[in-house]
Amino acid sequence: MQIVKTIADLRTILGNRRRAGERIAFVPTMGNLHAGHIRLVETARRQAERVVVSIFVNPTQFGPGEDFETYPRTEAEDREKLLAAGADLLFLPEIRNMYDPGAKTVVSVKGLSDLHCGAFRPGHFDGVATVVAKLFNIVQPDSAFFGLKDYQQLVIIRTMVRDLNIPVALVPVETVREPSGLAMSSRNGYLTETEKVQAAKLYQALLNAKEAVLSGGREAYADIERQAQSFLAEAGFKTDYFSICRSSDLVAAVPEDREIVILAAARLGKTRLIDNIAFSK
């Protein structure tokens, strides 16, 4: 596995691979890799001749008081995991390589970026869209792989790719979960052992809400959302949102909608967890 730290070197290497007719798959990450990331790499490995993984803790998607400085950085362990998973190239840019001090351009997907997590983390998705656009321009992959756990992020990136005519195929990959149902996340490391047991209740709340929606009973979606928030409060969570949405644009779903995603974000102790469940009616 090659390790590359500059944009110029990366472009030279991938340019040669592209001229040789090889397809390039890309997995952008912030490191501290877990089984969910590895599934992305393994899925990419089956679909392209070259798999590029980036590790970059992007400062522009962290707000004031968030955990940019303390975000777990485990480069040595990440390298070993990527080598075992079959990654061909690891891109490790520094902040000064990714952001010119005089940079003035920000990519913003209006509307979508203000909903749900965007309402609680202002500017977060502008940081995500900007860095992903930059990485797509640098790597120029044929395909890019994203986990479905960050469902809103995926919808925003899909919209950006469509609107800016970026020639990359986005491949969503199912969420990897602990045996308890807890979605794997780098921030799960912040949880105590007791909190990890409690944290599984977030997925249980999503399953309960899905069953209520599919049952087609007399409960309004707003009632289902309130019941879920009460369930989570009893389990020790402080809920940011629990929303039954139309999967295409993440607005509030109505009974006539057929493609549904239920999005949730809640805090347990010092840890903010997100999860979702998508389904067809």
HUWO-V172898 format. One record per pair of residues at least 12 apart in sequence whose C-alpha atoms are under 7 Angstrom apart, sorted by the first residue. I is the first residue (numbers start at 1). J is the second residue. D is the distance in Angstrom with one decimal. If there is no record, write none. Layout:
[[I:J:D] [I:J:D]]
This chain:
[[1:83:6.2] [1:87:6.4] [1:88:4.7] [1:89:5.3] [2:88:6.3] [2:89:4.6] [2:90:6.1] [3:89:5.8] [3:90:4.8] [3:91:6.1] [4:90:6.2] [4:91:5.0] [4:92:6.1] [5:91:5.8] [5:92:4.8] [5:93:4.8] [6:93:6.0] [6:97:7.0] [7:138:6.7] [11:138:6.9] [11:139:6.9] [22:49:5.6] [22:50:6.9] [23:48:5.1] [23:49:5.4] [23:50:6.3] [23:142:6.2] [24:48:5.8] [24:49:6.4] [24:50:4.9] [24:51:6.0] [24:141:5.1] [24:142:5.4] [24:143:6.8] [25:44:5.9] [25:48:5.8] [25:50:6.1] [25:51:4.8] [25:52:6.1] [25:141:5.6] [25:142:6.0] [25:143:4.9] [25:144:5.7] [26:51:5.8] [26:52:4.8] [26:53:5.8] [26:141:6.0] [26:143:6.2] [26:144:4.6] [26:145:6.4] [27:40:6.8] [27:41:6.6] [27:52:6.3] [27:53:4.7] [27:54:6.5] [27:144:5.8] [27:145:5.3] [28:53:5.7] [28:54:4.9] [28:55:6.7] [29:54:5.7] [29:55:5.0] [29:56:6.5] [30:55:4.9] [30:56:4.8] [30:57:4.7] [31:55:5.1] [31:56:6.9] [31:73:6.5] [31:74:6.8] [31:78:6.7] [32:72:6.0] [32:73:5.7] [32:74:5.2] [32:78:6.4] [32:186:6.0] [33:78:5.8] [33:186:7.0] [34:186:7.0] [35:176:6.8] [36:175:6.6] [36:176:5.1] [36:184:6.4] [38:85:6.5] [40:145:6.1] [40:146:6.9] [40:173:6.6] [41:85:6.5] [41:87:6.7] [42:85:6.1] [44:145:6.9] [45:86:6.8] [50:88:5.9] [51:87:5.2] [51:88:5.3] [51:89:6.5] [52:87:6.4] [52:88:6.1] [52:89:4.8] [52:90:6.0] [53:87:6.9] [53:89:6.3] [53:90:5.0] [53:91:6.1] [54:90:5.7] [54:91:4.5] [54:92:6.1] [55:91:6.4] [55:92:5.5] [56:92:6.4] [56:93:6.6] [60:127:4.7] [61:123:6.9] [61:124:4.4] [61:125:6.6] [61:127:4.2] [61:128:5.7] [62:124:6.2] [63:121:6.7] [63:124:6.8] [106:126:6.7] [106:130:5.7] [107:126:5.8] [107:129:5.7] [107:130:4.7] [108:126:4.9] [108:129:6.6] [109:156:6.5] [109:160:6.5] [112:156:6.5] [113:125:5.6] [116:241:6.7] [129:157:6.4] [141:168:6.2] [142:168:5.1] [142:169:6.3] [143:168:5.1] [143:169:4.5] [143:170:5.8] [143:171:6.9] [144:168:6.8] [144:169:6.3] [144:170:5.1] [144:171:6.0] [145:170:6.0] [145:171:4.8] [145:172:6.0] [145:173:6.9] [146:171:6.4] [146:172:5.1] [146:173:6.1] [147:172:5.7] [147:173:4.8] [147:174:6.1] [147:175:6.0] [148:172:6.0] [148:173:5.8] [148:174:5.5] [148:175:5.5] [149:175:5.4] [149:275:5.7] [149:276:6.5] [180:200:5.8] [181:200:5.7] [181:203:6.1] [182:199:6.5] [182:200:4.7] [182:203:6.4] [183:275:6.8] [190:271:6.2] [191:271:6.6] [198:235:6.5] [201:235:7.0] [202:232:6.9] [205:228:5.7] [206:262:6.9] [206:276:6.8] [206:277:6.4] [209:224:6.2] [209:228:6.8] [214:281:6.3] [221:244:6.9] [225:242:5.9] [225:243:6.4] [229:242:6.8] [236:268:6.6] [237:266:6.1] [237:267:5.5] [237:268:5.0] [238:266:5.5] [238:267:5.1] [238:268:6.6] [239:265:6.2] [239:266:4.1] [239:267:6.2] [240:265:5.4] [240:266:5.2] [241:264:5.6] [241:265:5.6] [241:266:7.0] [242:263:5.8] [242:264:4.4] [242:265:6.7] [243:262:5.6] [243:263:5.2] [243:264:6.4] [244:261:6.2] [244:262:4.4] [244:263:6.5] [245:260:5.7] [245:261:5.3] [245:262:5.8] [246:259:6.1] [246:260:4.9] [246:261:6.2] [247:259:5.7] [247:260:5.0] [247:261:5.1] [258:280:5.6] [258:281:5.0] [259:279:6.1] [259:280:4.7] [259:281:6.5] [260:278:5.6] [260:279:5.5] [260:280:6.0] [261:276:6.7] [261:277:5.6] [261:278:4.1] [261:279:6.4] [262:276:5.4] [262:277:5.4] [262:278:6.3] [263:275:6.3] [263:276:4.5] [263:277:6.9] [264:276:5.9]]
